[in-house]
Amino acid sequence: SQQGEEDPQALSIQEGENATMNCSYKTSINNLQWYRQNSGRGLVHLILIRSNEREKHSGRLRVTLDTSKKSSSLLITASRAADTASYFCATIIQGAQKLVFGQGTRLTINP
Amino acid sequence: GAVVSQHPSRVICKSGTSVKIECRSLDFQATTMFWYRQFPKQSLMLMATSNEGSKATYEQGVEKDKFLINHASLTLSTLTVTSAHPEDSSFYICSARLNSVSPETQYFGPGTRLLVL
């Protein structure tokens, strides 16, 4: 079963704009991760944020985590056409050793 | 970073035949590998967890006799789709966990697209 729900399901913006994707989850977690998947390809790990962290940055990526609301957001600043992909959040449920993925957001950056 | 490969990248087969997909960790030993299935425009669904030298653990709803998993070495896991049917057509992705010390770190293969005619 899916652990996370993401919104929006699809997002289309102009190059240079910022893109924000949200993820909500149901159970307690040790950490939350974000992945990118280009069409028909494997997954690329973007960033991991632990349950005791509230915000994390990596280049143009900014991730926040609110454990009280069981939600996370991924912000991509100054978007580029190459950022076009699907983005998934994933969690490892406490006590388990497996990643469970959200539904994903399909991001399209228009040149 | 660590590299995981899958072979083949794409396979087309006739209904009723069996297809084997290989997942290899190229530059590290993976005690645990995972198999996921992804239908078009959907998320990844975990099928099974494969531990080297032991039986795989299947997720609820995944038929273990249909999706045979073998993890005979620390660098290779195979998924065999037996008696494939058109509804098995999907994108199959494996991942490998580096070690138990860092369980959250998984490296994903590029995926195998299966089309059953």
HADDOCK unambig.tbl for C-alpha pairs under 7 A between the chains (distance, minus, plus):
assign (segid A and resid 41 and name CA) (segid B and resid 110 and name CA) 5.51 0.50 0.50
assign (segid A and resid 41 and name CA) (segid B and resid 111 and name CA) 6.34 0.50 0.50
assign (segid A and resid 42 and name CA) (segid B and resid 108 and name CA) 6.33 0.50 0.50
assign (segid A and resid 42 and name CA) (segid B and resid 109 and name CA) 5.82 0.50 0.50
assign (segid A and resid 42 and name CA) (segid B and resid 110 and name CA) 3.98 0.50 0.50
assign (segid A and resid 42 and name CA) (segid B and resid 111 and name CA) 5.48 0.50 0.50
assign (segid A and resid 43 and name CA) (segid B and resid 108 and name CA) 5.91 0.50 0.50
assign (segid A and resid 97 and name CA) (segid B and resid 103 and name CA) 6.64 0.50 0.50
assign (segid A and resid 101 and name CA) (segid B and resid 43 and name CA) 6.76 0.50 0.50
assign (segid A and resid 101 and name CA) (segid B and resid 44 and name CA) 6.29 0.50 0.50
assign (segid A and resid 102 and name CA) (segid B and resid 43 and name CA) 6.66 0.50 0.50
assign (segid A and resid 103 and name CA) (segid B and resid 42 and name CA) 6.56 0.50 0.50
assign (segid A and resid 103 and name CA) (segid B and resid 43 and name CA) 5.01 0.50 0.50
assign (segid A and resid 104 and name CA) (segid B and resid 43 and name CA) 6.22 0.50 0.50
